[in-house]
Amino acid sequence: MVYLLVTVQVNRGKLDEWSNMFEKEYLPLCNKHGQKLVAAWRTIVGTYDEVTDLFVFDSMEEFSRIRQAMRDDPEVQAAYKRIAPLSGYEVSKLMVAQSYSPMQ
């Protein structure tokens, strides 16, 4: 399994708007292409207005195929352009499990 951990710093006061757009516009497009969300959090102590999402892929090949399909999809690009101005930065990490991890 390959995991994509995405942390987004949402602009102050825009968390509800960002979350609504992500849930109603962007997430259905992820699902359409097979990008599976397994967890989503918002920070309640620490960095304000921060959202972290965890996606899972069966392999690097699946990750590459899905991400390419999303880059090529005009609907995905349009949704991203609508949601991007609501955030300040995004950090994405592609990760694989350690041998001792209960979550493989």
Steps between C-alpha positions, in 0.01 A plus 500: 500500500601858432360791699465862400487733799389850402505791746336826396518831684162654430479880499373644828121497520460284186504151656126437468495623138811296412362185667166535323667542159736209565218269607251595231724575201851360532443176692243360252758553225761314707252215540424505126867432427548245781692719744375363834478726803551295818518780757458876531580722796506866594738633762331618819816574702805632323491651153156653449292426190715205396353192328677167452369231265629145458450316171596138428620333180570132436837571336723769352365404159144565614605829659668612177207394282237671718698819547564526125130447428416776748754738344345430158140550616373856432233461772768425760709795386198734512406383851860543615508854362185584699626356828869602479445873574352400837830353618843635574719194452485126447750234602463156342696195614501166323571229756536124538463310828788389714523122552379534862202723419158352584363694203652356184 
